[in-house]
Amino acid sequence: MIQQKLQAEQITALKAGQKEKLLVIRMLLSQIKNQEIEKKSALTDEEVVNVLRKFVKELKESILAFEKGGRDDLLAESTNQLAIVQEYLPPEATDEQLKEEIKKIIAENQQVTQQNPKALMGICVKQLKSKAEPGRIIKLFLHYESA
């Protein structure tokens, strides 16, 4: 679904002469294609979201580096690219929604909690990574666990 939307937007951007948007969409489609080649099958929407989130993370790291280096030209370019990529990401779950999901996962995996509490964090991240960034999930999990 997201991949098809990107492909349609690629054509629209090409016809409209939106060079920067076209460049970003082509980079995203290229990364998706590389993942498909690596997996040897088509990606699910969840996997496509993971590819997009990885690209967002890379852009954020670049933005920080450009800010430190005083490269305003590259900073503006990366910021624009970030805005374009975020258009295609589904909205992230709120903290309250994530807390509820974490509570359910903990309840469903009581046996794992007793054997290895840290494994539960991995289960939470794996199940919720399409709904939010892993860093937020870990932060909320640790907050929930300490409460």
DOKEGU-581773 format. One line per 4 residues: for each residue x, z, y of C-alpha. Coordinates in steps of 0.25 Angstrom, whole numbers, plus 5000, padded with zeros to 4 digits. Each point is the difference from the previous one (the first is absolute). Example, Ala and Ser with C-alpha at 12.3 -4.5 7.8 and 13.67 -1.06 7.14 Angstrom:
// residues 2
5049:5031:4982 | 5006:4998:5014
// end
This chain:
// residues 147
5000:5000:5000 | 5011:5004:5010 | 5009:4989:4995 | 4989:4990:5002
4997:5005:5014 | 5015:4999:5003 | 5000:4985:4995 | 4988:4997:5009
5006:5007:5012 | 5013:4992:4997 | 4992:4987:5002 | 4993:5005:5012
5013:5005:5007 | 5006:4986:4997 | 4989:4993:5006 | 4999:5009:5012
5015:4999:5003 | 5002:5015:4998 | 5015:5000:4996 | 5003:5015:4999
4987:5003:4992 | 5003:4988:4991 | 5014:5005:4998 | 4996:5014:4996
4989:4994:4990 | 5010:4991:4994 | 5009:5012:4998 | 4989:5008:4994
4996:4989:4990 | 5014:4998:4996 | 5002:5014:4997 | 4987:5000:4992
5004:4988:4992 | 5014:5006:4997 | 4992:5012:4994 | 4991:4991:4992
5013:4993:4995 | 5006:5013:4996 | 4987:5005:4994 | 4997:4986:4993
4985:5001:5004 | 4992:5001:5012 | 4999:5012:5008 | 4988:5009:5002
4995:5004:5014 | 5006:5014:4998 | 5014:4993:4997 | 4999:4991:5012
4997:5012:5008 | 5012:5007:4995 | 5008:4988:5004 | 4994:5000:5014
5003:5015:5001 | 5015:4998:4996 | 5001:4989:5011 | 4994:5010:5010
5010:5010:4996 | 5011:4991:5002 | 4995:4995:5013 | 4999:5015:5005
5014:5003:4996 | 5005:4987:5007 | 4992:5005:5013 | 5007:5013:4999
5014:4994:4999 | 4997:4990:5011 | 4996:5012:5009 | 5013:5007:4997
5008:4988:5002 | 4993:4996:5013 | 4996:4986:4995 | 4987:4999:5008
4998:4985:4996 | 5000:5003:4985 | 4992:5013:5002 | 4989:4992:5007
5000:4989:4989 | 5000:5010:4989 | 4989:5008:5007 | 4991:4987:5001
5003:4997:4985 | 4996:5014:4996 | 4986:4998:5008 | 4998:4987:4992
5003:5006:4987 | 4991:5012:5002 | 4988:4991:5003 | 5000:4997:4985
5001:5014:4994 | 4988:5007:4997 | 4998:5013:5008 | 5007:5012:4994
4992:5012:4995 | 4998:5012:5009 | 5007:5013:4997 | 4987:5006:4996
4997:4989:4990 | 5015:5001:4994 | 4998:5015:4999 | 4987:4998:4992
5007:4989:4991 | 5012:5009:4998 | 4991:5012:4996 | 4993:4991:4990
5013:4995:4994 | 5005:5014:4999 | 4987:5005:4993 | 5001:4988:4990
5014:5003:4997 | 5000:5015:4998 | 5008:4999:4987 | 5011:4992:5007
5000:5010:5011 | 5004:5011:4990 | 5011:4992:4994 | 5006:4993:5012
4995:5003:5014 | 5009:4989:5006 | 4994:4989:4991 | 4987:5002:5006
5005:4996:5013 | 5005:4987:4994 | 4986:4998:4994 | 4994:5002:5014
5009:4990:5006 | 4997:4990:4989 | 4985:5001:5001 | 4999:5001:5015
5011:4990:5005 | 4990:4989:5003 | 4992:5010:5009 | 5012:5005:5009
5015:5000:5001 | 5007:5008:4989 | 5007:5009:5011 | 4986:5005:5005
4995:5002:4986 | 5012:5009:4996 | 4999:5008:5013 | 4985:5003:4998
5003:5003:4985 | 5011:5010:5004 | 4991:5006:5011 | 4988:5001:4990
5010:5006:4989 | 5005:5011:5009 | 4986:5004:5005
// end
